[in-house]
C-alpha cells in the first residue's frame, strides 16, 4: 500500500513511514511507526504500541510532533 495524507482503509501491507492510525474501537493515534506486527505510538511518552490487527485505517502524518 502507498500511504497518502488522506485516511485509507488499511490492508496490512504497510510502508515504513511515520503514519497516523485509526483502530477498531474508533481511536486515532498520531505519529506511529509500524514494526514487527505492531505500531509504536511515538507521540506517547511511555512507549504505547498497537497490535497491527487492531488498525483499520492509516494516513501519512500531517504534523510530525514527537516530544
Secondary structure, DSSP 4 states (H G I P E B T S, - for coil): ----SS-EE--S---SSEEEEEETTS-EEEEEEEETTEEEETTSTT--EEEGGGEEEEEE-SS----
